[in-house]
Amino acid sequence: MVFIFIMHVLPVALTPKRILLIGAGRVAAQKARALLDSDCEIAVIARSIRDPFFLAAFPHPLHLRAFAPDDARGWDIVIDATGDRTLSKRLWERRKALGYWLNCVDIPEYCDFYFGATYRNHDLCVSVSTGGASPRYAQRIRDLIAATLPERDTVFYRELRESRKSERKQVENRGQTGKVFLIGCGPGSREQLTLKALKTLKFLDVALIDALVGREIVELLPEDCRRIDVSKRKGCQQFPQETINAMMLDHARQGFRVGRLKGGDPLVFGRLFEEATFLSRHGVALEIMNGISAFLSGCLAGGITPTLRDYSAGALVVSAHLRETRFNSDWIPLLKDFPYTLIVLMAHSFAGKIREAAQNAGVPLDIPAAFVSKIDSPGQTTVIGTLEKLETMARHCDKPAILVIGKAVAKALEMPHTGKRITL
Amino acid sequence: MVFIFIMHVLPVALTPKRILLIGAGRVAAQKARALLDSDCEIAVIARSIRDPFFLAAFPHPLHLRAFAPDDARGWDIVIDATGDRTLSKRLWERRKALGYWLNCVDIPEYCDFYFGATYRNHDLCVSVSTGGASPRYAQRIRDLIAATLPERDTVFYRELRESRKSERKQVENRGQTGKVFLIGCGPGSREQLTLKALKTLKFLDVALIDALVGREIVELLPEDCRRIDVSKRKGCQQFPQETINAMMLDHARQGFRVGRLKGGDPLVFGRLFEEATFLSRHGVALEIMNGISAFLSGCLAGGITPTLRDYSAGALVVSAHLRETRFNSDWIPLLKDFPYTLIVLMAHSFAGKIREAAQNAGVPLDIPAAFVSKIDSPGQTTVIGTLEKLETMARHCDKPAILVIGKAVAKALEMPHTGKRITL
């Protein structure tokens, strides 16, 4: 049993301070590097230089002599990097009288404050602290954040800057040109978003949201982002494509950053072409982002490897719906001696029709098949059976679901899976 | 021209301080909320309560009276949330004499420090500051970071905690059980990684890296992570699958967090089944992650919509390589009157053979086709032509490349694309 004491520190950003650093060894150099990134005034007192960092190029006063008690007077901050506990204790006891704040490196009880792991980018400064518990852990989190926030001067930062300027303009009418982002939001969970999608979502003014976009992804939108649910209206009627196009165009022309949020990947039955060419024709700036496709996420959840040596030399993705309502059975005859895995989107409602059409087309009904339903959400369920059992399988799960058909499906039983899995 | 003054603040985490807050209105309540998350001692002086936050449940002393000059004596920090500039100025002038640090809300020139936008999770504390330039911008970045770092008590945090414990154990032998992460790293850029993959990469001990994993993704690995390039050995020979399996098993048994980094999505020709079932059979804990598949990223780059009404009712993905070396032409006869888009991986070297096999199979050679090469990297190039022109097309781009065949390819010319695009 390890007891971990959690100190709740108060993070602040100091405006320029006058700082005295005692010591010029490796530890002092580490601290000095952090200080040089700020606008603080710095001086160093040390008996001798023991780290090359303090040689010729060091741009601040460096006094090579023993520290005298009165040296600490007049500074806002004193940093003791000597490792000399007697000195640290004395500095701590006199700090109220002399009016400085103290940081004795690696001696938490003599610290008015800790340094965190810091990431800087222009005027943006991110600091990670664990209240002294684990500097290495803080550094790793800092590195994770640094990887999330792109490097200096990228388009992203320019856009952030724009969005910052637009804060000032909020009372005026927006003068800038808008842009539409067609965003593949993946199968549902936040974890499966791409970094690019995440960053884009966080700075949208308006979002047009499809039915299959995960709820926890919608929650990522900024509070002041206008959300438009384009999946349904008055019960079950969908927005016509023309209305969605017009809404995107209208908001972009008003200067907004418009997100078109789609489940999965917009290239897979996402009406991407219709929307992208419409916007291009109207001269609207446009950025399109892939997302994790629900069909690949579904296969993984069920343990199904769609390409698998000696079982499937490829994967074909089709949809059981055509033009929203009509049942599409064109792909069914392919199943006669098909050496590939077939993945059928929106197949759940048509289980009976698919079995029937397969039988009529002379497709062997003992081909392995699986429904994977509610992909990447808490109710995720895989039902494995054969074409013959399709209707029973459908009754064991809900819409939305993908149907996977082929010899590779049977091999799923040897693979790890996530969520619930039923074999019929 | 807007001149933006950038102040380079020094971020620090304060150990518990004694803080006096002057004012009990909306602004004071905002600051008090931030202070309550820390272990600081707090008192409030205000003429009257003007924000319900300070009513009954407020757990700190609250003195309802006018502020007297001597009230500021004896505190480490004074926060003036009154908005009274005369008071702020007086507090600023006396702060050295009375020995406190001052924050006058929204008056940068009377601030020893600023508060950032803060994210807390257990003992982890992340603070974002823009040196006072734009609090809203800082909040959005904070929200972006909060979305990247998962919520309290998730598996991720437990694992971070483990990795923290393991810091202490580094000198001992590792006692914990290892785990293998099969990670789809997407087509190449950091931006196309999923959040899940990013977080996992950042805490690996060992990484086995495939050829098609982007260089900037490999750079994300922690400094002390052991990198093993399993793509090539001595020139061009690949590691046999058995060796890769044995290396994963061996490192996991030593208690390491082992990453198996694969380009694109491991479900698409990624030998996922072979590796996953091997590890399962040996009782090794295993987590598998989808990635953005290179074939979908490539289509988007070239402006190709693989599913497109009236042009393609689905997409079939195959590989031109079988068992690393043999040319696979099984899919070619499908092209006779194929209503789907066909995407062929690793096709670049076989351009001539594909054209020849198509001709021999009686496939019409005027079917539109495109190579997309160096997907998601600086040299990304799309070459659009027909099956007839395949060899010429291949000469206009390099390996690795995907080949996309079908009527939908011709429609790419109406779509936006990224990288270079050539039409032959």
Contacts between the chains, C-beta under 8 A, distances in Angstrom:
chain1	res1	chain2	res2	distance
A	2	B	165	7.2
A	4	B	123	7.3
A	6	B	122	6.4
A	6	B	123	4.3
A	7	B	15	6.9
A	7	B	16	7.6
A	7	B	39	6.2
A	7	B	123	7.1
A	8	B	37	6.2
A	8	B	38	4.8
A	8	B	39	4.6
A	8	B	120	7.6
A	8	B	123	7.8
A	8	B	125	7.6
A	9	B	13	3.7
A	9	B	14	6.0
A	9	B	15	6.4
A	9	B	38	6.3
A	9	B	39	7.7
A	9	B	125	5.8
A	10	B	13	7.0
A	10	B	14	4.3
A	10	B	16	8.0
A	10	B	17	6.8
A	10	B	34	7.7
A	10	B	35	6.9
A	10	B	37	8.0
A	10	B	38	3.8
A	10	B	40	5.7
A	11	B	11	6.7
A	11	B	12	7.5
A	11	B	13	5.1
A	11	B	14	7.5
A	11	B	116	6.1
A	11	B	118	5.7
A	11	B	125	5.6
A	11	B	126	7.9
A	11	B	127	3.4
A	12	B	11	7.5
A	12	B	12	6.5
A	12	B	14	6.1
A	12	B	103	8.0
A	12	B	113	4.1
A	12	B	114	6.7
A	12	B	115	6.1
A	12	B	116	7.3
A	12	B	127	7.6
A	13	B	9	3.7
A	13	B	10	7.0
A	13	B	11	5.1
A	13	B	113	6.0
A	13	B	114	4.7
A	13	B	115	7.7
A	13	B	116	5.6
A	13	B	127	7.3
A	13	B	129	3.9
A	13	B	131	6.7
A	14	B	9	6.0
A	14	B	10	4.3
A	14	B	11	7.5
A	14	B	12	6.1
A	14	B	112	6.8
A	14	B	113	4.9
A	15	B	7	6.9
A	15	B	9	6.4
A	15	B	108	7.7
A	15	B	111	5.7
A	15	B	112	6.1
A	15	B	113	6.3
A	15	B	114	7.1
A	16	B	7	7.6
A	16	B	10	8.0
A	17	B	10	6.8
A	17	B	112	7.7
A	34	B	10	7.8
A	35	B	10	6.9
A	37	B	8	6.3
A	38	B	8	4.8
A	38	B	9	6.3
A	38	B	10	3.8
A	39	B	7	6.2
A	39	B	8	4.6
A	39	B	9	7.7
A	40	B	10	5.7
A	96	B	99	6.8
A	99	B	96	6.8
A	99	B	99	5.3
A	101	B	101	7.7
A	103	B	12	8.0
A	108	B	15	7.7
A	111	B	15	5.7
A	112	B	14	6.8
A	112	B	15	6.1
A	112	B	17	7.7
A	113	B	12	4.1
A	113	B	13	6.0
A	113	B	14	4.8
A	113	B	15	6.3
A	114	B	12	6.7
A	114	B	13	4.7
A	114	B	15	7.2
A	115	B	11	8.0
A	115	B	12	6.1
A	115	B	13	7.7
A	116	B	11	6.1
A	116	B	12	7.3
A	116	B	13	5.5
A	116	B	125	7.7
A	116	B	127	7.6
A	118	B	11	5.7
A	120	B	8	7.6
A	122	B	6	6.3
A	123	B	4	7.3
A	123	B	6	4.3
A	123	B	7	7.1
A	123	B	8	7.8
A	123	B	130	5.0
A	123	B	131	5.1
A	123	B	133	5.1
A	124	B	128	7.1
A	124	B	129	7.8
A	124	B	130	5.8
A	124	B	137	7.7
A	124	B	138	7.6
A	124	B	141	6.5
A	125	B	8	7.6
A	125	B	9	5.8
A	125	B	11	5.6
A	125	B	116	7.8
A	125	B	128	7.3
A	125	B	129	4.9
A	125	B	130	7.4
A	125	B	131	6.9
A	126	B	11	7.9
A	126	B	126	6.6
A	126	B	127	7.2
A	126	B	128	5.2
A	126	B	129	7.9
A	126	B	141	7.2
A	126	B	145	7.1
A	127	B	11	3.4
A	127	B	12	7.7
A	127	B	13	7.3
A	127	B	116	7.6
A	127	B	126	7.2
A	127	B	127	5.0
A	127	B	129	7.7
A	128	B	124	7.2
A	128	B	125	7.3
A	128	B	126	5.2
A	129	B	13	3.9
A	129	B	124	7.8
A	129	B	125	4.9
A	129	B	126	7.9
A	129	B	127	7.7
A	130	B	123	5.1
A	130	B	124	5.8
A	130	B	125	7.3
A	131	B	13	6.7
A	131	B	123	5.1
A	131	B	125	6.9
A	133	B	123	5.1
A	133	B	164	7.8
A	134	B	164	5.0
A	134	B	167	6.7
A	136	B	164	7.6
A	136	B	167	5.6
A	137	B	124	7.7
A	137	B	160	6.5
A	137	B	163	7.5
A	137	B	164	4.9
A	137	B	167	7.6
A	138	B	124	7.6
A	140	B	160	7.8
A	140	B	163	7.8
A	140	B	202	6.0
A	140	B	203	6.7
A	140	B	222	6.6
A	141	B	124	6.4
A	141	B	126	7.2
A	141	B	149	7.0
A	141	B	160	8.0
A	143	B	202	6.2
A	143	B	220	8.0
A	143	B	222	7.2
A	144	B	148	6.9
A	144	B	149	7.3
A	144	B	198	6.9
A	144	B	199	6.6
A	144	B	202	4.8
A	145	B	126	7.1
A	145	B	145	5.5
A	145	B	148	6.9
A	145	B	149	7.9
A	147	B	190	6.6
A	147	B	198	6.1
A	147	B	202	7.2
A	147	B	220	5.4
A	148	B	144	6.9
A	148	B	145	6.9
A	148	B	148	4.8
A	148	B	198	7.1
A	149	B	141	7.0
A	149	B	144	7.3
A	149	B	145	7.9
A	150	B	190	8.0
A	150	B	191	7.5
A	160	B	137	6.5
A	160	B	140	7.8
A	160	B	141	8.0
A	163	B	137	7.5
A	163	B	140	7.7
A	164	B	133	7.8
A	164	B	134	4.9
A	164	B	136	7.5
A	164	B	137	4.8
A	165	B	2	7.3
A	167	B	134	6.6
A	167	B	136	5.5
A	167	B	137	7.6
A	186	B	194	7.4
A	190	B	147	6.6
A	190	B	195	6.6
A	191	B	150	7.5
A	191	B	194	6.7
A	191	B	195	5.3
A	191	B	196	4.1
A	192	B	194	5.2
A	192	B	195	7.4
A	192	B	196	6.3
A	192	B	290	6.8
A	193	B	194	6.5
A	193	B	195	5.6
A	194	B	186	7.4
A	194	B	191	6.7
A	194	B	192	5.3
A	194	B	193	6.5
A	194	B	194	5.8
A	194	B	195	7.8
A	194	B	292	6.5
A	195	B	190	6.6
A	195	B	191	5.3
A	195	B	192	7.5
A	195	B	193	5.6
A	195	B	194	7.8
A	195	B	195	6.8
A	195	B	198	6.5
A	196	B	191	4.1
A	196	B	192	6.4
A	198	B	144	6.9
A	198	B	147	6.0
A	198	B	148	7.1
A	198	B	195	6.5
A	199	B	144	6.5
A	202	B	140	5.9
A	202	B	143	6.2
A	202	B	144	4.8
A	202	B	147	7.2
A	203	B	140	6.6
A	220	B	143	8.0
A	220	B	147	5.4
A	222	B	140	6.6
A	222	B	143	7.2
A	265	B	292	7.9
A	265	B	296	5.4
A	267	B	296	5.3
A	267	B	299	5.6
A	267	B	300	5.9
A	267	B	305	6.0
A	267	B	306	5.8
A	267	B	307	7.3
A	268	B	296	7.2
A	268	B	306	7.3
A	268	B	307	6.1
A	268	B	315	7.3
A	269	B	307	5.0
A	270	B	307	7.9
A	272	B	305	5.3
A	273	B	305	4.3
A	273	B	308	5.2
A	273	B	309	7.8
A	273	B	411	6.6
A	273	B	414	7.8
A	273	B	415	6.6
A	274	B	309	7.8
A	276	B	415	5.8
A	276	B	416	6.4
A	277	B	414	5.1
A	277	B	415	6.4
A	280	B	414	7.6
A	280	B	415	7.4
A	280	B	416	5.8
A	286	B	416	5.8
A	288	B	300	6.0
A	288	B	416	7.2
A	290	B	192	6.8
A	290	B	292	4.9
A	290	B	296	5.3
A	290	B	297	5.4
A	290	B	300	5.6
A	291	B	292	7.5
A	292	B	194	6.5
A	292	B	265	7.9
A	292	B	290	4.9
A	292	B	291	7.5
A	292	B	292	6.6
A	293	B	293	7.2
A	293	B	296	6.6
A	296	B	265	5.4
A	296	B	267	5.3
A	296	B	268	7.2
A	296	B	290	5.3
A	296	B	293	6.6
A	297	B	290	5.4
A	299	B	267	5.6
A	300	B	267	5.9
A	300	B	288	6.0
A	300	B	290	5.6
A	305	B	267	6.0
A	305	B	272	5.3
A	305	B	273	4.2
A	306	B	267	5.8
A	306	B	268	7.3
A	307	B	267	7.3
A	307	B	268	6.1
A	307	B	269	5.0
A	307	B	270	7.9
A	307	B	317	7.5
A	307	B	319	7.5
A	308	B	273	5.2
A	309	B	273	7.9
A	309	B	274	7.8
A	309	B	323	7.7
A	313	B	318	6.2
A	313	B	319	7.4
A	313	B	322	7.4
A	313	B	328	7.0
A	313	B	330	6.4
A	313	B	331	7.5
A	314	B	316	5.8
A	314	B	317	5.5
A	314	B	318	3.7
A	314	B	319	7.2
A	314	B	331	6.7
A	315	B	268	7.3
A	315	B	316	7.2
A	315	B	317	5.3
A	316	B	314	5.8
A	316	B	315	7.2
A	316	B	316	4.2
A	316	B	317	7.8
A	316	B	340	6.6
A	317	B	307	7.5
A	317	B	314	5.5
A	317	B	315	5.2
A	317	B	316	7.8
A	318	B	313	6.1
A	318	B	314	3.7
A	318	B	340	7.4
A	319	B	307	7.5
A	319	B	313	7.4
A	319	B	314	7.2
A	322	B	313	7.3
A	323	B	309	7.7
A	328	B	313	7.0
A	330	B	313	6.4
A	330	B	339	6.8
A	331	B	313	7.5
A	331	B	314	6.7
A	339	B	330	6.8
A	340	B	316	6.6
A	340	B	318	7.4
A	411	B	273	6.6
A	414	B	273	7.7
A	414	B	277	5.1
A	414	B	280	7.6
A	415	B	273	6.6
A	415	B	276	5.7
A	415	B	277	6.3
A	415	B	280	7.4
A	416	B	276	6.4
A	416	B	280	5.8
A	416	B	286	5.8
A	416	B	288	7.2
